[in-house]
Amino acid sequence: MKKRIIIVGGVAGGASVATRLRRLSEENDIVMYEKGAYISFANCGLPYYVGGTIREKDALLVESVENMVKEFNIEVHNNTEVVDIDPEKHIITVKNVLNGETATDHYDRLILSTGGKPIIPKIPGLDQADNVFSVRNIPDVERIKNYIDAHNVRKVTVIGGGFIGLEMTENLVDLGLEVTLVEASPQVMAPLDFEMAQFVHEQIELHGVQLILNDGIARFSGNGHAVVLSSGKEIDTELTVMAIGVLPDSTLAQKAGVKTGIKGAIVVNGHFETNVPDIFAIGDVIEVKDFITGTQTLIPLAGPANRQGRFLADYLNGLDAKNPPVLGTAVAKVFALTVATTGKNERFLKQAGISYRVAHLHPNSHAGYYPGAAPIELKVIYDEQGKILGAQAIGTEGADKRIDIISAVMRLNGSIEDLQLVEVAYAPPYASAKDPVNYAGYIAADQRQGLVKTIEWDEVDALIEKQAYFLDVRESFELATGKLPGSHHIPRGELRGRLAELPKDQPIYVYCSVGLRGYNAARILALNGFDVYNLDGGLKTYEQAKYETGQMNAQAHPAAQSELSSTMAKQAPQCTKIEVDACGLQCPGPILKVKQSMEKMNKGDIMQVQASDFGFHKDIVAWANATGNQLLTNDIVGNKVVATVVKGAMASRDDAAHAVHTAPESGGATTMVVFDGDLDKAIATFIIATGAAAMGKPVTLFFTFWGLNIIKRHANTKINKSGTDKLFSMMLPKNANHLPLSRMNMAGMGPKMIKKVMADKNVDSLAVMIERAKQLGVKMV
């Protein structure tokens, strides 16, 4: 029997259900009412139209009114608002928004796809501001573009750090505007956990945006030209974008007696039916079932809305289709980063009382030896039974792909171990033989099988306060980029030979840069009877979580070389300029490559290095400061960090143009004259020497007089001496193991007591210190 099906709302779900209905039936009358001028437009593309990435407005139109009528034989009434529903008579009342004329229409089935509406709080001063805008449809963004052009806007404030707020921030920066982003919560992008959001915070500030967190808007003043925050801080602004979020636009439904739930969302059953006969609802206006928890929730995303439209059309035409639960898989572009999520985060799981485990990893997007590889910051959350509860990925390449894979495994009820079995199409430009998704499965499998115990980044500070034993297994040169306070250091390659230095009466907390070497070290220690934990995600995860907003110095630049380094290169033609490509290298690869390249350079030579890991912009600062080299520029160029370093210390960045001429000869080198042979002084000497060498500084020890006793070799054969030589030989220590103390020697008892205390505290003996100094390249003259 022929039916008249009326659809209220022509975007996303509304357009999807309309076209599917027509494909399944040529008999029914299909009518669409849309309040706005446009139907089926790409509202997710609106920010990019503002920024000029999408140049033409028509590119946002997925379907035009004319094409919908011609191709699908759908009766479309745009610029027409449905203002009332009479459920008993099956009649709607409509109003033409251009001329105010009203009319009625009859339906057999009514589908509500009214979507969401921007949250605009009642803020004092808002009613007096004509420069405050929201972003919901094409006319909204046209008004923003027109206002920017007409008023020559230079300063913009964005309120809200969700998807729309971040996309608007990026596109306003692309226009060359000075942007302040204000978010009332401690982080942007609520689907992310805090330590993952910190990567986004850093990226935002790297591009020159003033980021203000934990501070909401209190009022507008000066007719909208000042935003006053809850803290009292006042921001001068010429235009403000309100992007706080959306609420279900269910006013029409509520007037008709349709049941609503969370935040006014329409309650529907498994076939999208409301409590009112013959009225259905889809899209952002409805509650959905959460795939993870099975509870009702709100997930306003275009993908689920379009699927719901299709499945409702199937159901109305007698096909077996139901309202599926939603994972909430989402992605956003934030400057150079792709940020993707699926499922639940830790914050939600804690609040819900759901137990879980976590795996952090930082793999490359594809084979590191193929150009263009970049790190992916990946986090996977699962429960004790192996069910995947959520995942988050951030990177310049490949983050969306990995979340799509994990989302598919979750949808098919796969376990965390099943990630090991995913067969990713592999070739060096696209992936690695062991894909990041596989690695996530391997790590979780090891955790579940008890092969490794882990601690998370947010447990570290409490353990440090309790003076827990932390073991850094990175290489010595990496210490220049930072370390945990009070931690001990044994490079992983030396670990098997130095097990006696480690305590067995307390847990050992191992860490490296990203967690992989820490895992290998943890296995060595566990197999040798130690109680050991690995820091999940390594020092990178911990340090990123500790990132402090408002401290950023690096800025984004469109050019491949900054003006400063170009000027310097012109003014110092006699120096050597080298380029180092550290892209695709995983930590500690970039810093190691810089160190190795710097060792081949002369003082005053200039290095320009690029890396695909954004964490490098912090590492190069710490390394340069620690090694006495001068960092001239530290910029973001597209999706890379580009830094310029001159070998040898300089007074300040202001003197950069004269770097080659003013660099001190010392270059941060350490030289010590050792003329005393006492044990305590020798120990102090080698602690200083090895510490300086570990920071990358050249160290020379000049031994003379009694200091020569420290480096005496063990004599394997007896040497015949006579006279004064024999007398001195009898009076002086045989070697470093027999050195006296400068005070409290007590006929040799003092040194024995010192050595016992050192052994009890796991402090290297003098002989070990000497050997380590040699390994670190300390010159002994």
Secondary structure, DSSP 8 states (H G I E B T S, - for coil): ---EEEEE--STHHHHHHHHHHHH-SSSEEEEEESSS-SSB-GGGHHHHHHTSS--GGGGBSS-HHHHHHHH--EEEETEEEEEEETTTTEEEEEETTT--EEEEE-SEEEE---EEE-----TTGGG-SSEEE-SSHHHHHHHHHHHHHTT--EEEEE--SHHHHHHHHHHHHTT-EEEEE-SSSSS-TTS-HHHHHHHHHHHHHTT-EEE-S--EEEEETTTTEEEETTS-EEE-SEEEE-S-EEE--HHHHHTT--B-GGG-B---TTSB-SSTTEEE-GGGB-EEBTTT-SEE----HHHHHHHHHHHHHHHTT-------B---EEEEETTEEEEEEE--HHHHHHHT---EEEEE--BSS-TTSTT--BEEEEEEE-TT-BEEEEEEEESSSHHHHHHHHHHHHHTT-BSGGGGG------TTT--SS-HHHHHHHHHHHHHTTS--EE-GGGHHHHHHTT-EEEE-S-GGGGGG---TT-EE--GGGGGGGGGGS-SSS-EEEE-SSSHHHHHHHHHHHHTT--EEEETTHHHHHHHHT--TT-----B-SSSS-HHHHHHHHH-TTS-EEEEE-TT--TTHHHHHHHHHHHTS-TT-EEEEEES-TTHHHHHHHHHHHHT-EEEEEEEETTEEEEEEESS--S-GGGGGGHHHH--SSTT-EEEEE----HHHHHHHHHHHHHHHHTT--EEEEE-GGGGGGG----SS-----HHHHHHHHHS-SSGGG---SS--GGGHHHHHHHHHHHHTT---HHHHHHHHHHTT-EE-
